Amino acid sequence: MTRFEFTKMHGLGNDFVIVDGRAGRPPSVAQIRAMSDRRRGIGCDQFLTLRAPTDAGAAVRMDIRNPDGSVAEACGNGTRCVAALLMEQSGDQALTIETVAGQLDCRRAGDGQSSTITLAVKAKDRPWPVGCATLPPARDAKASARRSKAYTSTTP
């Protein structure tokens, strides 16, 4: 039995399970499918695994999987959620997230009531538009801590 700490976040109608695989063994595809199942697992639109970046300019590498375990190249709403989470943890106002599709530059502009994460995409072989989304901030440290839960996987 494997235990994973995770954060569940929502961005513009999509929900994501985020697992930080930088410190330990990341979940397998079978475990991702099990955790993504809305009836028997946590349930999500996409599963985001954080890994150590391969590019020195990135804060993190984000691997994106659909609920069936297939690979997705990029996800703007998921990227904004991960950027908000990492910026909340680090206090940084800007960071770069590495994905299969390329590097995603993320910047925060906030008014204290909400924060806007703006993405500038440096795609490998295609231009992408810049996007932004407003995510509500955690009300306090306890609210932020409540976002994180634990999941015990019984799959191999």
Summary of the structure (lengths in Angstrom):
residues: 156
radius of gyration: 15.0
end to end distance: 7.6
largest distance: 44.9
contacts: 475
relative contact order: 0.20
helix: 19%
strand: 42%
